[in-house]
Amino acid sequence: MNSRPKTAIVTGAARGIGLATTDLFREMGWQVAMVDRDGSELEKVAGDRDNVLAVCRDVSNPQDVGAMVREATGWAPSIDALVNNAGVAEFGPVEDCSFDIWRRVMETNLDGVFLCSQACTPALRQAKGAIVNIASISGLRASTLRVAYGTSKAAVIQLTKQYAAELGEYGIRVNCVAPGPVKTKLSVAVHSPEIIKAYHDSIPLNRYGSERELAEVICFLCSEKASYVTGQVLAVDGGFESTGVGLPALRT
Ligand SMILES: NC(=O)c1ccc[n+]([C@@H]2O[C@H](COP(=O)([O-])OP(=O)(O)OC[C@H]3O[C@@H](n4cnc5c(N)ncnc54)[C@H](O)[C@@H]3O)[C@@H](O)[C@H]2O)c1
């Protein structure tokens, strides 16, 4: 048994799923390098917590990512997990998806995952650590208004498998969590009351997930309990992905 404290890097940690994941890691006795580009929010939430390092960096910027890893490895004895959670959502019809929008979504949701994984690999290799990428149900099933978002998340799923295939021999596990709708600032900004109702109707568990329910699965995949799990995509979505058409009609 190794008794040294473990460390996770969690991106997009200032709020939502990333913040809930930070808190669960802390409950498990880990320390967390909290990465976010929203400096004021990050300072506020990190200031309220022990065993954390606030790292104000943009995951879509290679220089920032290099600096982020230097800060985290200078603070922590090892990097045992990387949770690539930072993400942005911009929804709209394909005809209205400008190249600027496309790039804004890709640079955080896809480039960010690649850059952070690449930069953390040497440290993860030393610790035989784990990577968990946060994709989305939108990366598993096509839907309207998500040409950039859905494509970025589908790519994250493939990226997970590519990394798992190559990093397994170093003892690094790489998995992916695909959340269904979770009530966070990100989803509140893009889900109207009609969208919320439609989601409730199509999800067997009849509700949105909570940030904590996502954190539980993310932390499990980072932990020793998942020591023989790699290259997997786990939908945490109340049954949304596994369900065919017609469920709301069948219910009534
Ligand atoms: N909330 C949902 O319903 C839902 C559903 C499926 C997938 N997801 C995915 O889960 C992840 C977290 O979502 P959330 O709802 O908690 O989001 P959120 O918007 O509440 O939080 C995201 C955090 O990431 C940070 N961030 C964004 N771009 C960044 C960048 N380039 N560099 C550093 N930090 C950056 C933001 O400042 C914010 O603090 C995202 O990848 C999202 O796509 C969320």
PDBQT file of the ligand as one rigid body, heavy atoms in Angstrom, charges set to zero:
ROOT
HETATM    1  N1  LIG A 301     -24.038  20.112 -17.586  1.00  0.00    +0.000 N 
HETATM    2  C1  LIG A 301     -24.431  19.218 -18.467  1.00  0.00    +0.000 C 
HETATM    3  O1  LIG A 301     -25.637  18.981 -18.668  1.00  0.00    +0.000 OA
HETATM    4  C2  LIG A 301     -23.423  18.441 -19.251  1.00  0.00    +0.000 A 
HETATM    5  C3  LIG A 301     -23.874  17.403 -20.069  1.00  0.00    +0.000 A 
HETATM    6  C4  LIG A 301     -22.944  16.682 -20.811  1.00  0.00    +0.000 A 
HETATM    7  C5  LIG A 301     -21.604  16.993 -20.730  1.00  0.00    +0.000 A 
HETATM    8  N2  LIG A 301     -21.186  18.011 -19.926  1.00  0.00    +0.000 N 
HETATM    9  C6  LIG A 301     -19.742  18.283 -19.912  1.00  0.00    +0.000 C 
HETATM   10  O2  LIG A 301     -19.273  18.280 -18.568  1.00  0.00    +0.000 OA
HETATM   11  C7  LIG A 301     -18.178  19.190 -18.436  1.00  0.00    +0.000 C 
HETATM   12  C8  LIG A 301     -18.457  20.157 -17.294  1.00  0.00    +0.000 C 
HETATM   13  O3  LIG A 301     -19.688  20.796 -17.540  1.00  0.00    +0.000 OA
HETATM   14  P1  LIG A 301     -20.408  21.758 -16.485  1.00  0.00    +0.000 P 
HETATM   15  O4  LIG A 301     -21.852  21.689 -16.804  1.00  0.00    +0.000 OA
HETATM   16  O5  LIG A 301     -19.920  21.495 -15.108  1.00  0.00    +0.000 OA
HETATM   17  O6  LIG A 301     -19.855  23.182 -17.021  1.00  0.00    +0.000 OA
HETATM   18  P2  LIG A 301     -19.764  24.628 -16.351  1.00  0.00    +0.000 P 
HETATM   19  O7  LIG A 301     -19.935  25.605 -17.454  1.00  0.00    +0.000 OA
HETATM   20  O8  LIG A 301     -20.658  24.737 -15.147  1.00  0.00    +0.000 OA
HETATM   21  O9  LIG A 301     -18.251  24.654 -15.871  1.00  0.00    +0.000 OA
HETATM   22  C9  LIG A 301     -17.208  24.568 -16.807  1.00  0.00    +0.000 C 
HETATM   23  C10 LIG A 301     -15.967  25.231 -16.229  1.00  0.00    +0.000 C 
HETATM   24  O10 LIG A 301     -14.933  25.091 -17.226  1.00  0.00    +0.000 OA
HETATM   25  C11 LIG A 301     -14.236  26.316 -17.316  1.00  0.00    +0.000 C 
HETATM   26  N3  LIG A 301     -13.619  26.424 -18.636  1.00  0.00    +0.000 N 
HETATM   27  C12 LIG A 301     -14.267  26.488 -19.848  1.00  0.00    +0.000 A 
HETATM   28  N4  LIG A 301     -13.365  26.595 -20.839  1.00  0.00    +0.000 NA
HETATM   29  C13 LIG A 301     -12.136  26.573 -20.256  1.00  0.00    +0.000 A 
HETATM   30  C14 LIG A 301     -10.808  26.656 -20.752  1.00  0.00    +0.000 A 
HETATM   31  N5  LIG A 301     -10.557  26.791 -22.076  1.00  0.00    +0.000 N 
HETATM   32  N6  LIG A 301      -9.778  26.603 -19.881  1.00  0.00    +0.000 NA
HETATM   33  C15 LIG A 301      -9.999  26.482 -18.542  1.00  0.00    +0.000 A 
HETATM   34  N7  LIG A 301     -11.240  26.436 -18.001  1.00  0.00    +0.000 NA
HETATM   35  C16 LIG A 301     -12.292  26.476 -18.856  1.00  0.00    +0.000 A 
HETATM   36  C17 LIG A 301     -15.300  27.386 -17.068  1.00  0.00    +0.000 C 
HETATM   37  O11 LIG A 301     -14.714  28.631 -16.665  1.00  0.00    +0.000 OA
HETATM   38  C18 LIG A 301     -16.153  26.725 -15.981  1.00  0.00    +0.000 C 
HETATM   39  O12 LIG A 301     -15.690  27.059 -14.681  1.00  0.00    +0.000 OA
HETATM   40  C19 LIG A 301     -18.043  19.890 -19.800  1.00  0.00    +0.000 C 
HETATM   41  O13 LIG A 301     -17.031  19.263 -20.549  1.00  0.00    +0.000 OA
HETATM   42  C20 LIG A 301     -19.386  19.663 -20.444  1.00  0.00    +0.000 C 
HETATM   43  O14 LIG A 301     -19.330  19.687 -21.851  1.00  0.00    +0.000 OA
HETATM   44  C21 LIG A 301     -22.056  18.738 -19.183  1.00  0.00    +0.000 A 
ENDROOT
TORSDOF 0
